[in-house]
Amino acid sequence: MLPIRKRLSFSPFKTMSGAKSFSRKRILFLVTEDWYFCSHRLELARGLARDGWQIQVGCRVQRHRRAMEKEGFQVYPIKFARESLSPLRAWSEVAEIRKVILRAEPDLVVAVALRPVLFTFLALGFSKVPLINLIAGMGSLFSGRSMGWKDRLASLAVKIILSKVVRRETTRTLVQNRFDGKTLAALTGCSAERFKVLPGTGIDESYWKPSPETAPRPFTLIYVGRLLGDKGLAEAVQAFQDLRTRGKKLVFLVVGARDLANPACLQREILTEWGKIPGIRFLGKKPPGEIRRLLRQSHCLVMPSYREGFSRVLLEAGLCRRGVVASDIPANRMVILHHHNGLLVPPRDPVRLASAVAWLADHPVERRRMAQNLRTTILQKFSSTVLLRRFNKIMGEVLSHTV
């Protein structure tokens, strides 16, 4: 049984984010992959560190340990296996998480994504260690795809455990959009009020600076993300081909890599065939600096996903002041207002996607106007400062239950 942490003491002075300092208490982030922590949660961790928290990270360590330690974070390797549904593998991970928690002695645990959320709950047992769950998306088990008996059994187990997770007293569960909150409420039989909405955890506006359009003709599209079927890449490729057939001169940059642990991972043979299409360039996975450079060399981001928790690349493109065509799904509607700061098209509709891209290419003044509006929207609603303030408020609520 994990020990209950001592009473938390709060210092009276204010921090940069407007929250009270927590006297160098410890936060343990539990994340499946080191690269995901660095790409999606680093700004939150930096903000908390500035506010006086000691940051600890438990994750599968591959290439980014040095980068995390350079930030001053303590790293604990955990052998997460996202591709496995084995009960034995799952209990092994639960045991690893338990050992890390006992060793780290955190004052607060932040579990990121569905697998760490479920396994952290099991590892904590009856301990009252404060817990914040960040559910980044519904995961492949709830994607609507056809499932075998192992997937159905795993899905049932997830629903049962998750219903207990969200009812835990010293816990707050955060989703990235209201639609996911309502979906999880229906799955678990809980009130939707138990799921608080936090759209991402912020983005560094000083890094993703705007730049004028300097990309040479032809009109350049860019996609940034994992190479998954449910990201709408097939529709993007078809739309690109249709426009080229109609005489439009276009280039399509595809930035990202396959995710073999995800059932929606596109087959290598399909990607090879797409790579033979004139004008399409598969560039592989790139670091943030290279993504920023490629965004600045492009005219328009295309993001035709079938579903998203919340898309960070929308924020990156918007801060760089680039045009955006995105699928009309709940997560994207949180950022994009059609014809105000971008264009929304129905998911799985390459014809409408092609029309939207053609319109942006033919209306440069309107494209730049919407790009500027998108940057303004992001600075007002989704900057690191704004979302850190909201996270601190939620953090204060869960910590108050242990005082």
SVG drawing of the C-alpha trace seen along z (x, -y; Angstrom):
<svg xmlns="http://www.w3.org/2000/svg" viewBox="-24 -40 46 53">
<polyline fill="none" stroke="black" stroke-width="0.4" points="0.0,0.0 1.4,-3.4 1.8,-5.8 -0.4,-8.9 1.6,-12.0 2.1,-14.5 -0.1,-17.6 0.8,-20.1 1.9,-23.5 1.3,-26.5 3.6,-29.6 1.9,-33.0 3.8,-34.5 2.6,-34.5 4.3,-32.7 4.7,-33.8 1.5,-32.0 -0.6,-33.7 -0.8,-30.6 0.6,-30.2 3.9,-28.4 4.0,-24.9 7.4,-25.0 9.3,-22.8 6.9,-19.9 7.3,-17.0 5.2,-16.2 5.6,-12.9 4.4,-12.7 3.7,-9.2 3.8,-9.1 4.2,-6.2 6.9,-7.8 9.7,-10.2 9.2,-11.9 5.5,-12.5 6.4,-14.2 8.9,-16.4 6.6,-17.3 3.3,-17.7 3.9,-18.3 7.2,-20.0 5.8,-23.5 3.5,-22.5 6.4,-21.0 8.6,-24.0 5.8,-26.3 5.4,-24.2 9.2,-24.1 9.2,-27.9 6.5,-27.9 8.7,-25.9 7.8,-22.3 10.4,-19.6 9.5,-17.7 9.8,-13.9 9.0,-11.9 8.3,-8.2 8.2,-7.0 9.6,-4.6 13.1,-6.1 14.5,-6.1 16.1,-9.2 15.1,-12.1 16.5,-11.3 19.3,-13.8 17.0,-16.6 14.7,-16.0 17.6,-15.9 19.0,-19.1 15.7,-20.7 16.5,-19.6 13.9,-16.8 14.4,-13.5 13.8,-10.6 12.5,-7.1 12.5,-4.5 9.3,-2.5 8.9,0.2 5.5,-0.8 4.3,1.4 1.5,-0.5 1.2,2.2 0.5,5.0 -2.9,6.1 -1.4,8.9 -2.7,9.0 0.8,10.2 2.4,7.3 -0.1,4.9 0.5,6.1 4.2,5.8 3.8,2.2 1.5,1.6 4.3,3.1 6.9,0.8 4.7,-2.3 4.2,-1.3 8.0,-1.0 8.6,-4.4 5.9,-6.1 7.4,-4.5 10.9,-5.7 9.9,-9.2 7.5,-9.9 5.5,-12.5 3.1,-15.0 1.1,-14.8 1.0,-12.3 0.0,-13.4 -0.9,-10.4 -1.0,-11.3 -3.1,-9.2 -5.3,-6.2 -2.7,-3.5 -0.9,-5.4 -4.2,-6.6 -5.5,-3.1 -2.3,-1.6 -1.5,-4.4 -4.9,-4.0 -4.1,-0.3 -0.6,-1.0 -1.9,-3.5 -4.3,-1.1 -6.0,-2.6 -3.4,-5.4 -4.8,-8.9 -1.9,-10.4 -3.4,-13.2 -3.8,-12.3 -4.6,-14.3 -5.4,-12.3 -4.8,-13.9 -6.8,-11.9 -5.4,-13.0 -7.8,-11.1 -10.2,-8.1 -7.5,-5.7 -7.7,-2.9 -10.1,-0.8 -12.8,-3.4 -12.1,-4.4 -15.2,-2.6 -13.0,-0.1 -14.0,3.6 -12.4,5.4 -11.5,9.0 -12.4,10.7 -9.2,9.6 -9.9,6.0 -13.5,6.3 -12.3,7.8 -9.7,5.1 -12.3,2.4 -14.7,3.8 -11.8,3.9 -11.0,0.3 -14.6,-0.9 -14.8,0.9 -11.5,-0.5 -12.0,-3.9 -15.4,-4.2 -13.5,-3.7 -10.7,-6.0 -12.9,-9.0 -14.7,-8.4 -11.5,-8.4 -11.8,-11.1 -8.4,-12.7 -8.5,-12.7 -9.3,-15.1 -9.8,-13.8 -9.1,-16.2 -10.1,-15.8 -9.2,-18.0 -12.7,-18.7 -16.3,-18.5 -17.2,-15.7 -14.6,-13.4 -16.0,-14.3 -19.5,-13.3 -18.3,-10.1 -16.4,-9.1 -19.3,-10.0 -21.5,-7.7 -18.9,-4.9 -18.4,-5.1 -21.8,-5.9 -20.5,-9.1 -21.7,-12.6 -20.0,-14.7 -19.2,-17.2 -16.5,-14.8 -14.5,-15.5 -12.9,-19.0 -11.9,-20.4 -8.3,-21.5 -7.5,-21.9 -3.8,-20.9 -1.3,-22.3 0.0,-25.3 2.5,-26.2 5.5,-28.6 4.5,-31.6 8.0,-33.0 9.3,-29.9 6.6,-29.6 7.0,-33.1 5.1,-34.4 6.8,-35.0 5.6,-36.4 4.8,-34.0 8.1,-33.5 7.4,-30.1 8.0,-30.1 5.4,-28.9 4.0,-26.3 1.4,-26.5 2.8,-24.3 0.6,-22.2 2.0,-20.5 0.8,-17.7 2.4,-17.2 1.6,-14.1 1.8,-10.4 1.2,-8.4 -2.1,-6.8 -5.2,-6.0 -7.5,-7.9 -5.5,-11.1 -7.2,-11.4 -4.0,-11.1 -5.7,-9.0 -8.2,-11.8 -5.4,-14.4 -3.5,-12.5 -6.7,-12.0 -7.5,-15.7 -4.0,-16.6 -4.2,-14.3 -7.5,-15.7 -6.2,-19.3 -3.1,-18.3 -5.4,-16.7 -7.3,-19.9 -4.1,-21.8 -3.2,-23.2 0.5,-23.4 0.9,-22.1 3.6,-20.5 2.5,-18.4 5.0,-18.0 4.2,-15.1 6.1,-15.3 5.8,-12.4 6.5,-8.7 4.6,-5.5 3.5,-4.5 3.7,-0.7 2.1,-0.5 -1.1,-2.0 -3.6,0.3 -4.3,-2.5 -0.7,-2.6 -0.6,-2.9 1.1,0.0 4.6,-0.7 3.4,0.4 0.7,-2.2 3.1,-5.0 5.6,-3.8 2.9,-4.1 1.9,-7.6 5.5,-8.6 5.7,-7.9 3.0,-10.5 4.7,-13.7 4.7,-16.6 4.3,-14.5 7.4,-14.5 7.5,-12.2 10.1,-13.8 9.9,-11.6 9.7,-12.6 11.3,-16.0 12.4,-17.9 10.5,-21.1 13.0,-23.4 12.7,-21.7 8.9,-21.6 8.9,-25.3 11.1,-25.9 8.9,-23.7 5.8,-25.5 7.3,-28.8 8.1,-27.4 4.5,-26.3 1.3,-28.2 -1.3,-25.9 -1.6,-23.2 -4.0,-20.4 -5.3,-18.4 -8.2,-16.1 -8.3,-13.8 -11.4,-11.7 -11.0,-12.3 -8.6,-14.2 -8.3,-15.0 -6.7,-18.3 -4.3,-19.1 -1.1,-20.8 0.0,-21.3 -3.0,-23.6 -1.5,-25.8 2.0,-25.6 0.7,-26.5 -1.5,-29.3 1.3,-30.9 3.5,-30.8 0.6,-32.5 -0.2,-29.9 -3.5,-29.1 -5.3,-26.0 -7.8,-23.5 -9.0,-21.1 -11.7,-18.5 -14.9,-19.6 -14.7,-17.6 -15.2,-18.8 -11.5,-19.2 -10.8,-21.4 -14.0,-23.5 -12.5,-24.6 -9.8,-26.4 -11.1,-27.0 -14.1,-29.2 -15.0,-28.6 -13.9,-31.4 -12.8,-33.5 -9.5,-31.9 -9.4,-28.8 -11.6,-26.4 -13.4,-23.4 -14.4,-20.5 -16.3,-17.2 -14.0,-14.4 -13.5,-11.6 -14.5,-14.0 -11.6,-14.5 -13.8,-16.5 -14.6,-19.2 -11.0,-19.1 -9.8,-19.8 -12.2,-22.6 -11.1,-24.3 -7.4,-24.0 -8.1,-25.4 -10.0,-28.4 -7.1,-29.2 -4.7,-29.0 -6.8,-31.3 -7.5,-33.9 -4.1,-34.9 -5.5,-38.0 -8.2,-36.1 -5.8,-33.3 -3.5,-35.7 -6.3,-37.5 -7.6,-34.2 -4.0,-33.2 -3.6,-36.4 -7.0,-35.8 -5.9,-32.3 -2.7,-33.5 -4.8,-36.0 -7.2,-33.2 -4.3,-31.0 -2.6,-33.8 -5.9,-34.6 -7.1,-31.1 -4.3,-28.5 -1.0,-30.0 1.1,-28.4 0.4,-31.2 -3.4,-30.9 -3.5,-27.1 -0.9,-26.9 -3.2,-29.2 -6.1,-26.9 -4.1,-23.8 -2.9,-25.4 -6.5,-26.1 -7.4,-22.4 -4.2,-21.3 -5.2,-23.4 -8.6,-21.7 -7.2,-18.2 -4.5,-19.1 -7.0,-20.7 -8.6,-17.3 -5.4,-16.1 -4.8,-19.1"/>
</svg>
